Amino acid sequence: MTTKITKTETNWRNELTPIQYHVLREKGTERAFSGEYWSDHRPGVYRCAGCGAELFDADTKFESGTGWPSFYEPASANAVDEEQDRSFFMTRTEVNCSSCGGHLGHVFEDGPRPTGLRYCINSAALELEPKAESETDRT
């Protein structure tokens, strides 16, 4: 079971950058090809920028050509929650951090094997915890 993190909107505003707040708390998005991680290929773990929960492993990241970091599966079955998003005159599946409820992006059914899924995630919602060099050397 995931520990739920709750904070006041004032606390969120004080702890997050303006773009992080916009994405995570207001369900915003960053412009394509503008985020810090869209073309980052370093090994490591992607964590929620709002609460630090582990969301995605860099080993599942792939180049989707969309301009946002894309992953074919979350780090664990309970890392993210999904809900229907009917904004902008379309129906999509929204992806949220299961720990703090922060908006991460959307998931689509046009990804690579083995899952066929594309988790299209805003860089502003993520923080990369790079693998230590010694960990990378061992693999």
C-alpha positions in Angstrom: 0.0 0.0 0.0 1.2 3.5 -0.9 1.6 6.1 1.8 -0.6 9.1 0.9 1.0 12.5 1.2 -1.2 15.5 1.8 -0.2 19.1 2.1 -2.0 22.5 1.9 -1.8 24.4 -1.4 0.3 27.0 0.3 2.8 24.3 1.3 2.9 23.0 -2.3 3.4 26.5 -3.7 6.3 27.1 -1.2 8.0 23.8 -2.0 7.7 23.6 -5.8 9.0 25.8 -8.6 6.3 27.6 -10.5 6.4 25.1 -13.4 6.4 22.1 -11.0 3.4 23.6 -9.3 1.6 24.2 -12.6 2.1 20.7 -13.8 1.8 18.7 -10.5 -1.0 20.6 -8.8 -2.9 22.4 -11.7 -2.6 19.5 -14.2 -0.6 21.7 -16.6 1.9 20.6 -19.2 5.2 21.9 -20.4 6.0 22.6 -24.0 7.3 19.7 -26.1 11.1 19.5 -26.3 11.5 22.0 -23.5 11.7 19.9 -20.4 14.9 18.8 -18.7 14.6 15.1 -19.2 13.0 14.6 -22.7 16.4 13.6 -24.2 18.2 12.5 -21.0 19.7 9.0 -21.3 21.4 8.7 -17.9 20.7 5.5 -15.9 18.8 5.9 -12.7 15.4 6.3 -11.1 12.9 9.0 -11.9 11.1 10.2 -8.7 8.1 12.5 -8.2 9.3 16.1 -8.0 6.5 16.7 -5.4 7.1 14.0 -2.9 10.2 11.9 -4.0 8.2 8.7 -4.7 9.9 6.3 -7.1 7.9 6.4 -10.4 10.0 5.1 -13.3 13.3 3.4 -13.9 15.5 4.9 -16.7 15.8 1.4 -18.2 12.1 1.7 -19.3 12.6 5.1 -21.0 12.5 5.3 -24.7 12.5 7.9 -27.5 8.9 8.5 -28.6 9.6 11.5 -30.7 6.9 13.5 -28.8 9.3 15.8 -26.9 8.4 14.5 -23.4 10.1 11.8 -21.4 8.4 8.5 -22.3 8.4 5.2 -20.4 6.8 1.8 -21.2 6.0 1.0 -17.6 6.1 2.4 -14.1 8.6 1.3 -11.5 6.0 -0.7 -9.7 2.3 -1.6 -10.1 1.3 0.9 -7.4 3.7 3.8 -8.3 1.1 5.7 -10.4 -2.7 6.0 -10.5 -4.7 6.5 -13.6 -8.0 8.3 -14.3 -10.0 9.4 -17.2 -9.3 12.9 -18.5 -11.9 14.5 -20.7 -10.3 17.9 -21.1 -9.7 19.7 -24.4 -12.5 17.8 -26.2 -10.9 14.4 -26.0 -10.7 11.4 -23.7 -7.3 10.4 -22.4 -5.9 8.5 -19.5 -4.2 10.8 -17.0 -1.3 9.5 -14.9 -0.9 10.7 -11.3 1.7 10.0 -8.5 0.0 7.5 -6.3 1.7 9.0 -3.2 0.9 12.7 -3.5 -1.7 12.8 -6.3 0.4 15.1 -8.4 -0.3 15.1 -12.2 2.5 13.5 -14.2 1.1 13.3 -17.7 -0.8 10.7 -19.7 -0.5 7.1 -20.9 -1.3 6.0 -24.4 -1.5 2.5 -26.0 1.1 3.2 -28.7 4.3 2.3 -26.9 6.9 -0.4 -27.5 7.1 -3.9 -26.3 6.8 -5.5 -23.9 3.8 -3.4 -22.6 2.7 -1.5 -25.7 2.2 1.5 -23.4 3.7 5.0 -23.6 3.7 6.9 -20.3 4.2 10.5 -21.6 5.4 12.4 -18.6 6.3 16.1 -18.0 9.9 16.6 -17.0 8.7 19.2 -14.4 7.0 16.4 -12.5 10.2 14.3 -12.3 13.6 14.4 -10.6 16.2 12.0 -11.8 18.2 10.1 -9.2 21.2 9.0 -11.3 22.8 5.6 -10.6 26.1 5.9 -8.9 29.0 5.3 -11.3 30.0 2.2 -9.4 26.5 0.8 -9.9 26.6 1.5 -13.6 30.1 -0.2 -13.9 28.7 -3.4 -12.3 26.0 -3.9 -14.9 
